[in-house]
Amino acid sequence: MTLVTLSDVLQPALKNHYAVAGLVTLGWEDMRAYVAAAEAENVPVILQAGPGCREHTPLPVLGKMFRYLAENASVPVVAHLDHGYTLDECRQALDAGFTSLMFDGSRHPLQQNIDETAAIAEMAHAAGISCEGEIGFVGYSGGEASAGTDPEEAAKFARETAVDAMAISVGNVHLQQDKQGGLDEPRIRAIEAVTTVPLVIHGGSGVPVEQRTALARGSAICKFNIGTELRMAFGHALREAVNSDPSRFDRNSILKDTHAPVVAATRRVLSAFKAN
């Protein structure tokens, strides 16, 4: 059994200068491919259930799926709630067997975010699992704009919440389909200077691969969330599978053809985060 907490994988990453991928899942097919890719690369992996995933599949079912994969994997696997917005939702994930809770209070005023995140971190730690928080709202491509993280607010947030990982806003955005952006490295260095908590980049698909690797090896960023990039790979593989034989209608047969391409795309993602 290799089910672990977020802290179990991020503390070694921080010490040994590499990062772990938080991979956004939507269903069984991508979850299975992500674990296969992690085994092929011999690295830990964080399986993440975000709001879209939870809208499609209930948390108790997701918890069993994540735990089944972890218990049969040869590498460490974290079962992670991504963007939990309420205490109740985080408690449901804990009860469903998740080993890490990410509470997103980044839209709230600073003190409210601190207070609510601290309560969830306390609940998580009492149950022996991890908690990630977010300070500085990370926006969405074509939607809400990001609000950059203030280093002093980050220091206060880390100190008063006792989170195991801290998501920051440093030029990253969710759902970006290209890699034309880049992260604000001076702001990252300023945040690193005032806290020792492992840092997290949401919207990692929009970060150039070279910068991902450099930061994984040379900063306190220990977790990059990757979703859009792999959803695009899955969508492309599914489209090819459907169009290759218009007479085929069995979805298991069609979906089987997505496995190898998604494993290959995931391996490329994971390899960029390895230590030298």
Secondary structure, 3 states (H helix, E strand, C coil): CCEECHHHHHHHHHHHCCCEEEEEECCHHHHHHHHHHHHHHCCCEEEEECHHHHHHCCHHHHHHHHHHHHHCCCCCEEEEEEEECCHHHHHHHHHCCCCEEEECCCCCCHHHHHHHHHHHHHHHHHCCCEEEEEECCCCECCCCCCCCCCHHHHHHHHHHHCCCEEEECCCCCECCCCCCCCCCHHHHHHHHCCCCCCEEECCHHHCCHHHHHHHHHHCCEEEEEECHHHHHHHHHHHHHHHHHCCCCCCHHHHHHCCHHHHHHHHHHHHHCCCCC
